[in-house]
Amino acid sequence: MRTLTFLFALLFALSGCQPADKSVAAEMSIATSSINKVELIDFYGTHRCVTCEAIEENAKYTVEHFFKDAVKEGKLSFVTINVDEEANYDMAEKFEATGTALFINVVKDGTEQHIDLTTFAFEKGTDKEVFSEELKAKLEQQLKSL
């Protein structure tokens, strides 16, 4: 009986130490949200090129640098989702993302509007200044629409 109790205690302790799957948590927050907000979603594959990595880095920089208040207020979020993880297949399919893709998801009055920024992201992704300024303008426009 002591062995069984020990095993349950060990299992419980270990389950609390496992890192949360950021992608699944992100999917759940996106799928269940009824709050009006803007989500910047960076889809990526396990194997990424320099441009793909720059897109994530520069998108994250833009949100953190220009939109601190909107993030704190819950009006804007930045999410990365690995399309190669089975847990994320439904989300990737919903946005038709098969690899690196960048989307603005505007959630307003219970409906979603997907704005595909993938072409923009690949064209400007490695130029931090240009990418950031243009993405900032796109996000500001969508935040105003809430």
MODELLER restraints for C-alpha pairs under 7 A, 6 or more apart:
rsr = mdl.restraints
at = mdl.atoms
rsr.add(forms.Gaussian(group=physical.xy_distance, feature=features.Distance(at['CA:23:A'], at['CA:80:A']), mean=6.76, stdev=0.5))
rsr.add(forms.Gaussian(group=physical.xy_distance, feature=features.Distance(at['CA:23:A'], at['CA:81:A']), mean=5.12, stdev=0.5))
rsr.add(forms.Gaussian(group=physical.xy_distance, feature=features.Distance(at['CA:23:A'], at['CA:82:A']), mean=6.83, stdev=0.5))
rsr.add(forms.Gaussian(group=physical.xy_distance, feature=features.Distance(at['CA:23:A'], at['CA:88:A']), mean=6.79, stdev=0.5))
rsr.add(forms.Gaussian(group=physical.xy_distance, feature=features.Distance(at['CA:24:A'], at['CA:87:A']), mean=6.38, stdev=0.5))
rsr.add(forms.Gaussian(group=physical.xy_distance, feature=features.Distance(at['CA:24:A'], at['CA:88:A']), mean=6.63, stdev=0.5))
rsr.add(forms.Gaussian(group=physical.xy_distance, feature=features.Distance(at['CA:26:A'], at['CA:79:A']), mean=6.33, stdev=0.5))
rsr.add(forms.Gaussian(group=physical.xy_distance, feature=features.Distance(at['CA:27:A'], at['CA:91:A']), mean=6.66, stdev=0.5))
rsr.add(forms.Gaussian(group=physical.xy_distance, feature=features.Distance(at['CA:34:A'], at['CA:109:A']), mean=6.95, stdev=0.5))
rsr.add(forms.Gaussian(group=physical.xy_distance, feature=features.Distance(at['CA:34:A'], at['CA:110:A']), mean=5.19, stdev=0.5))
rsr.add(forms.Gaussian(group=physical.xy_distance, feature=features.Distance(at['CA:36:A'], at['CA:107:A']), mean=5.19, stdev=0.5))
rsr.add(forms.Gaussian(group=physical.xy_distance, feature=features.Distance(at['CA:36:A'], at['CA:108:A']), mean=4.50, stdev=0.5))
rsr.add(forms.Gaussian(group=physical.xy_distance, feature=features.Distance(at['CA:36:A'], at['CA:109:A']), mean=6.28, stdev=0.5))
rsr.add(forms.Gaussian(group=physical.xy_distance, feature=features.Distance(at['CA:36:A'], at['CA:146:A']), mean=6.37, stdev=0.5))
rsr.add(forms.Gaussian(group=physical.xy_distance, feature=features.Distance(at['CA:37:A'], at['CA:75:A']), mean=4.48, stdev=0.5))
rsr.add(forms.Gaussian(group=physical.xy_distance, feature=features.Distance(at['CA:37:A'], at['CA:76:A']), mean=5.82, stdev=0.5))
rsr.add(forms.Gaussian(group=physical.xy_distance, feature=features.Distance(at['CA:37:A'], at['CA:106:A']), mean=6.11, stdev=0.5))
rsr.add(forms.Gaussian(group=physical.xy_distance, feature=features.Distance(at['CA:37:A'], at['CA:107:A']), mean=5.25, stdev=0.5))
rsr.add(forms.Gaussian(group=physical.xy_distance, feature=features.Distance(at['CA:37:A'], at['CA:108:A']), mean=6.63, stdev=0.5))
rsr.add(forms.Gaussian(group=physical.xy_distance, feature=features.Distance(at['CA:37:A'], at['CA:146:A']), mean=6.90, stdev=0.5))
rsr.add(forms.Gaussian(group=physical.xy_distance, feature=features.Distance(at['CA:38:A'], at['CA:75:A']), mean=6.01, stdev=0.5))
rsr.add(forms.Gaussian(group=physical.xy_distance, feature=features.Distance(at['CA:38:A'], at['CA:76:A']), mean=4.83, stdev=0.5))
rsr.add(forms.Gaussian(group=physical.xy_distance, feature=features.Distance(at['CA:38:A'], at['CA:77:A']), mean=6.65, stdev=0.5))
rsr.add(forms.Gaussian(group=physical.xy_distance, feature=features.Distance(at['CA:38:A'], at['CA:104:A']), mean=6.79, stdev=0.5))
rsr.add(forms.Gaussian(group=physical.xy_distance, feature=features.Distance(at['CA:38:A'], at['CA:105:A']), mean=5.76, stdev=0.5))
rsr.add(forms.Gaussian(group=physical.xy_distance, feature=features.Distance(at['CA:38:A'], at['CA:106:A']), mean=4.62, stdev=0.5))
rsr.add(forms.Gaussian(group=physical.xy_distance, feature=features.Distance(at['CA:38:A'], at['CA:107:A']), mean=6.11, stdev=0.5))
rsr.add(forms.Gaussian(group=physical.xy_distance, feature=features.Distance(at['CA:38:A'], at['CA:142:A']), mean=6.95, stdev=0.5))
rsr.add(forms.Gaussian(group=physical.xy_distance, feature=features.Distance(at['CA:38:A'], at['CA:143:A']), mean=6.46, stdev=0.5))
rsr.add(forms.Gaussian(group=physical.xy_distance, feature=features.Distance(at['CA:39:A'], at['CA:76:A']), mean=5.58, stdev=0.5))
rsr.add(forms.Gaussian(group=physical.xy_distance, feature=features.Distance(at['CA:39:A'], at['CA:77:A']), mean=4.87, stdev=0.5))
rsr.add(forms.Gaussian(group=physical.xy_distance, feature=features.Distance(at['CA:39:A'], at['CA:78:A']), mean=5.91, stdev=0.5))
rsr.add(forms.Gaussian(group=physical.xy_distance, feature=features.Distance(at['CA:39:A'], at['CA:104:A']), mean=5.64, stdev=0.5))
rsr.add(forms.Gaussian(group=physical.xy_distance, feature=features.Distance(at['CA:39:A'], at['CA:105:A']), mean=4.97, stdev=0.5))
rsr.add(forms.Gaussian(group=physical.xy_distance, feature=features.Distance(at['CA:39:A'], at['CA:106:A']), mean=6.39, stdev=0.5))
rsr.add(forms.Gaussian(group=physical.xy_distance, feature=features.Distance(at['CA:40:A'], at['CA:77:A']), mean=6.15, stdev=0.5))
rsr.add(forms.Gaussian(group=physical.xy_distance, feature=features.Distance(at['CA:40:A'], at['CA:78:A']), mean=4.77, stdev=0.5))
rsr.add(forms.Gaussian(group=physical.xy_distance, feature=features.Distance(at['CA:40:A'], at['CA:79:A']), mean=6.26, stdev=0.5))
rsr.add(forms.Gaussian(group=physical.xy_distance, feature=features.Distance(at['CA:40:A'], at['CA:103:A']), mean=5.85, stdev=0.5))
rsr.add(forms.Gaussian(group=physical.xy_distance, feature=features.Distance(at['CA:40:A'], at['CA:104:A']), mean=4.66, stdev=0.5))
rsr.add(forms.Gaussian(group=physical.xy_distance, feature=features.Distance(at['CA:40:A'], at['CA:105:A']), mean=6.35, stdev=0.5))
rsr.add(forms.Gaussian(group=physical.xy_distance, feature=features.Distance(at['CA:41:A'], at['CA:78:A']), mean=5.96, stdev=0.5))
rsr.add(forms.Gaussian(group=physical.xy_distance, feature=features.Distance(at['CA:41:A'], at['CA:79:A']), mean=4.88, stdev=0.5))
rsr.add(forms.Gaussian(group=physical.xy_distance, feature=features.Distance(at['CA:41:A'], at['CA:80:A']), mean=5.84, stdev=0.5))
rsr.add(forms.Gaussian(group=physical.xy_distance, feature=features.Distance(at['CA:41:A'], at['CA:102:A']), mean=5.77, stdev=0.5))
rsr.add(forms.Gaussian(group=physical.xy_distance, feature=features.Distance(at['CA:41:A'], at['CA:103:A']), mean=5.15, stdev=0.5))
rsr.add(forms.Gaussian(group=physical.xy_distance, feature=features.Distance(at['CA:41:A'], at['CA:104:A']), mean=6.23, stdev=0.5))
rsr.add(forms.Gaussian(group=physical.xy_distance, feature=features.Distance(at['CA:42:A'], at['CA:56:A']), mean=6.46, stdev=0.5))
rsr.add(forms.Gaussian(group=physical.xy_distance, feature=features.Distance(at['CA:42:A'], at['CA:79:A']), mean=6.16, stdev=0.5))
rsr.add(forms.Gaussian(group=physical.xy_distance, feature=features.Distance(at['CA:42:A'], at['CA:80:A']), mean=4.67, stdev=0.5))
rsr.add(forms.Gaussian(group=physical.xy_distance, feature=features.Distance(at['CA:42:A'], at['CA:81:A']), mean=6.24, stdev=0.5))
rsr.add(forms.Gaussian(group=physical.xy_distance, feature=features.Distance(at['CA:42:A'], at['CA:101:A']), mean=5.98, stdev=0.5))
rsr.add(forms.Gaussian(group=physical.xy_distance, feature=features.Distance(at['CA:42:A'], at['CA:102:A']), mean=4.71, stdev=0.5))
rsr.add(forms.Gaussian(group=physical.xy_distance, feature=features.Distance(at['CA:42:A'], at['CA:103:A']), mean=6.61, stdev=0.5))
rsr.add(forms.Gaussian(group=physical.xy_distance, feature=features.Distance(at['CA:43:A'], at['CA:80:A']), mean=5.78, stdev=0.5))
rsr.add(forms.Gaussian(group=physical.xy_distance, feature=features.Distance(at['CA:43:A'], at['CA:81:A']), mean=4.79, stdev=0.5))
rsr.add(forms.Gaussian(group=physical.xy_distance, feature=features.Distance(at['CA:43:A'], at['CA:82:A']), mean=5.88, stdev=0.5))
rsr.add(forms.Gaussian(group=physical.xy_distance, feature=features.Distance(at['CA:43:A'], at['CA:83:A']), mean=6.32, stdev=0.5))
rsr.add(forms.Gaussian(group=physical.xy_distance, feature=features.Distance(at['CA:43:A'], at['CA:97:A']), mean=6.79, stdev=0.5))
rsr.add(forms.Gaussian(group=physical.xy_distance, feature=features.Distance(at['CA:43:A'], at['CA:99:A']), mean=6.51, stdev=0.5))
rsr.add(forms.Gaussian(group=physical.xy_distance, feature=features.Distance(at['CA:43:A'], at['CA:100:A']), mean=5.13, stdev=0.5))
rsr.add(forms.Gaussian(group=physical.xy_distance, feature=features.Distance(at['CA:43:A'], at['CA:101:A']), mean=5.00, stdev=0.5))
rsr.add(forms.Gaussian(group=physical.xy_distance, feature=features.Distance(at['CA:43:A'], at['CA:102:A']), mean=6.20, stdev=0.5))
rsr.add(forms.Gaussian(group=physical.xy_distance, feature=features.Distance(at['CA:44:A'], at['CA:81:A']), mean=6.25, stdev=0.5))
rsr.add(forms.Gaussian(group=physical.xy_distance, feature=features.Distance(at['CA:44:A'], at['CA:82:A']), mean=5.01, stdev=0.5))
rsr.add(forms.Gaussian(group=physical.xy_distance, feature=features.Distance(at['CA:44:A'], at['CA:83:A']), mean=5.90, stdev=0.5))
rsr.add(forms.Gaussian(group=physical.xy_distance, feature=features.Distance(at['CA:44:A'], at['CA:99:A']), mean=5.18, stdev=0.5))
rsr.add(forms.Gaussian(group=physical.xy_distance, feature=features.Distance(at['CA:44:A'], at['CA:100:A']), mean=4.13, stdev=0.5))
rsr.add(forms.Gaussian(group=physical.xy_distance, feature=features.Distance(at['CA:44:A'], at['CA:101:A']), mean=6.59, stdev=0.5))
rsr.add(forms.Gaussian(group=physical.xy_distance, feature=features.Distance(at['CA:45:A'], at['CA:82:A']), mean=5.45, stdev=0.5))
rsr.add(forms.Gaussian(group=physical.xy_distance, feature=features.Distance(at['CA:45:A'], at['CA:83:A']), mean=5.51, stdev=0.5))
rsr.add(forms.Gaussian(group=physical.xy_distance, feature=features.Distance(at['CA:45:A'], at['CA:84:A']), mean=5.63, stdev=0.5))
rsr.add(forms.Gaussian(group=physical.xy_distance, feature=features.Distance(at['CA:45:A'], at['CA:99:A']), mean=5.10, stdev=0.5))
rsr.add(forms.Gaussian(group=physical.xy_distance, feature=features.Distance(at['CA:45:A'], at['CA:100:A']), mean=6.18, stdev=0.5))
rsr.add(forms.Gaussian(group=physical.xy_distance, feature=features.Distance(at['CA:46:A'], at['CA:82:A']), mean=6.68, stdev=0.5))
rsr.add(forms.Gaussian(group=physical.xy_distance, feature=features.Distance(at['CA:46:A'], at['CA:84:A']), mean=6.27, stdev=0.5))
rsr.add(forms.Gaussian(group=physical.xy_distance, feature=features.Distance(at['CA:51:A'], at['CA:122:A']), mean=6.78, stdev=0.5))
rsr.add(forms.Gaussian(group=physical.xy_distance, feature=features.Distance(at['CA:51:A'], at['CA:125:A']), mean=6.12, stdev=0.5))
rsr.add(forms.Gaussian(group=physical.xy_distance, feature=features.Distance(at['CA:51:A'], at['CA:126:A']), mean=5.85, stdev=0.5))
rsr.add(forms.Gaussian(group=physical.xy_distance, feature=features.Distance(at['CA:52:A'], at['CA:100:A']), mean=6.38, stdev=0.5))
rsr.add(forms.Gaussian(group=physical.xy_distance, feature=features.Distance(at['CA:54:A'], at['CA:125:A']), mean=5.81, stdev=0.5))
rsr.add(forms.Gaussian(group=physical.xy_distance, feature=features.Distance(at['CA:54:A'], at['CA:126:A']), mean=5.56, stdev=0.5))
rsr.add(forms.Gaussian(group=physical.xy_distance, feature=features.Distance(at['CA:55:A'], at['CA:121:A']), mean=6.21, stdev=0.5))
rsr.add(forms.Gaussian(group=physical.xy_distance, feature=features.Distance(at['CA:55:A'], at['CA:125:A']), mean=4.82, stdev=0.5))
rsr.add(forms.Gaussian(group=physical.xy_distance, feature=features.Distance(at['CA:55:A'], at['CA:126:A']), mean=6.97, stdev=0.5))
rsr.add(forms.Gaussian(group=physical.xy_distance, feature=features.Distance(at['CA:58:A'], at['CA:128:A']), mean=5.86, stdev=0.5))
rsr.add(forms.Gaussian(group=physical.xy_distance, feature=features.Distance(at['CA:58:A'], at['CA:132:A']), mean=6.45, stdev=0.5))
rsr.add(forms.Gaussian(group=physical.xy_distance, feature=features.Distance(at['CA:59:A'], at['CA:132:A']), mean=6.95, stdev=0.5))
rsr.add(forms.Gaussian(group=physical.xy_distance, feature=features.Distance(at['CA:60:A'], at['CA:78:A']), mean=6.88, stdev=0.5))
rsr.add(forms.Gaussian(group=physical.xy_distance, feature=features.Distance(at['CA:62:A'], at['CA:132:A']), mean=5.40, stdev=0.5))
rsr.add(forms.Gaussian(group=physical.xy_distance, feature=features.Distance(at['CA:62:A'], at['CA:136:A']), mean=6.57, stdev=0.5))
rsr.add(forms.Gaussian(group=physical.xy_distance, feature=features.Distance(at['CA:70:A'], at['CA:76:A']), mean=5.42, stdev=0.5))
rsr.add(forms.Gaussian(group=physical.xy_distance, feature=features.Distance(at['CA:71:A'], at['CA:77:A']), mean=5.84, stdev=0.5))
rsr.add(forms.Gaussian(group=physical.xy_distance, feature=features.Distance(at['CA:81:A'], at['CA:88:A']), mean=7.00, stdev=0.5))
rsr.add(forms.Gaussian(group=physical.xy_distance, feature=features.Distance(at['CA:82:A'], at['CA:88:A']), mean=6.81, stdev=0.5))
rsr.add(forms.Gaussian(group=physical.xy_distance, feature=features.Distance(at['CA:83:A'], at['CA:89:A']), mean=6.22, stdev=0.5))
rsr.add(forms.Gaussian(group=physical.xy_distance, feature=features.Distance(at['CA:83:A'], at['CA:92:A']), mean=5.86, stdev=0.5))
rsr.add(forms.Gaussian(group=physical.xy_distance, feature=features.Distance(at['CA:83:A'], at['CA:98:A']), mean=6.51, stdev=0.5))
rsr.add(forms.Gaussian(group=physical.xy_distance, feature=features.Distance(at['CA:83:A'], at['CA:99:A']), mean=6.34, stdev=0.5))
rsr.add(forms.Gaussian(group=physical.xy_distance, feature=features.Distance(at['CA:92:A'], at['CA:98:A']), mean=6.71, stdev=0.5))
rsr.add(forms.Gaussian(group=physical.xy_distance, feature=features.Distance(at['CA:101:A'], at['CA:118:A']), mean=4.90, stdev=0.5))
rsr.add(forms.Gaussian(group=physical.xy_distance, feature=features.Distance(at['CA:102:A'], at['CA:116:A']), mean=6.31, stdev=0.5))
rsr.add(forms.Gaussian(group=physical.xy_distance, feature=features.Distance(at['CA:102:A'], at['CA:117:A']), mean=5.17, stdev=0.5))
rsr.add(forms.Gaussian(group=physical.xy_distance, feature=features.Distance(at['CA:102:A'], at['CA:118:A']), mean=4.86, stdev=0.5))
rsr.add(forms.Gaussian(group=physical.xy_distance, feature=features.Distance(at['CA:102:A'], at['CA:121:A']), mean=6.73, stdev=0.5))
rsr.add(forms.Gaussian(group=physical.xy_distance, feature=features.Distance(at['CA:103:A'], at['CA:114:A']), mean=6.47, stdev=0.5))
rsr.add(forms.Gaussian(group=physical.xy_distance, feature=features.Distance(at['CA:103:A'], at['CA:115:A']), mean=5.44, stdev=0.5))
rsr.add(forms.Gaussian(group=physical.xy_distance, feature=features.Distance(at['CA:103:A'], at['CA:116:A']), mean=4.71, stdev=0.5))
rsr.add(forms.Gaussian(group=physical.xy_distance, feature=features.Distance(at['CA:103:A'], at['CA:117:A']), mean=5.36, stdev=0.5))
rsr.add(forms.Gaussian(group=physical.xy_distance, feature=features.Distance(at['CA:103:A'], at['CA:118:A']), mean=6.97, stdev=0.5))
rsr.add(forms.Gaussian(group=physical.xy_distance, feature=features.Distance(at['CA:104:A'], at['CA:114:A']), mean=5.94, stdev=0.5))
rsr.add(forms.Gaussian(group=physical.xy_distance, feature=features.Distance(at['CA:104:A'], at['CA:115:A']), mean=5.00, stdev=0.5))
rsr.add(forms.Gaussian(group=physical.xy_distance, feature=features.Distance(at['CA:104:A'], at['CA:116:A']), mean=6.67, stdev=0.5))
rsr.add(forms.Gaussian(group=physical.xy_distance, feature=features.Distance(at['CA:105:A'], at['CA:112:A']), mean=6.35, stdev=0.5))
rsr.add(forms.Gaussian(group=physical.xy_distance, feature=features.Distance(at['CA:105:A'], at['CA:113:A']), mean=5.61, stdev=0.5))
rsr.add(forms.Gaussian(group=physical.xy_distance, feature=features.Distance(at['CA:105:A'], at['CA:114:A']), mean=4.71, stdev=0.5))
rsr.add(forms.Gaussian(group=physical.xy_distance, feature=features.Distance(at['CA:105:A'], at['CA:115:A']), mean=6.25, stdev=0.5))
rsr.add(forms.Gaussian(group=physical.xy_distance, feature=features.Distance(at['CA:106:A'], at['CA:112:A']), mean=5.49, stdev=0.5))
rsr.add(forms.Gaussian(group=physical.xy_distance, feature=features.Distance(at['CA:106:A'], at['CA:113:A']), mean=5.06, stdev=0.5))
rsr.add(forms.Gaussian(group=physical.xy_distance, feature=features.Distance(at['CA:106:A'], at['CA:114:A']), mean=6.59, stdev=0.5))
rsr.add(forms.Gaussian(group=physical.xy_distance, feature=features.Distance(at['CA:107:A'], at['CA:113:A']), mean=6.61, stdev=0.5))
rsr.add(forms.Gaussian(group=physical.xy_distance, feature=features.Distance(at['CA:108:A'], at['CA:146:A']), mean=6.63, stdev=0.5))
rsr.add(forms.Gaussian(group=physical.xy_distance, feature=features.Distance(at['CA:124:A'], at['CA:130:A']), mean=6.70, stdev=0.5))
rsr.add(forms.Gaussian(group=physical.xy_distance, feature=features.Distance(at['CA:124:A'], at['CA:131:A']), mean=5.21, stdev=0.5))
rsr.add(forms.Gaussian(group=physical.xy_distance, feature=features.Distance(at['CA:125:A'], at['CA:131:A']), mean=5.76, stdev=0.5))
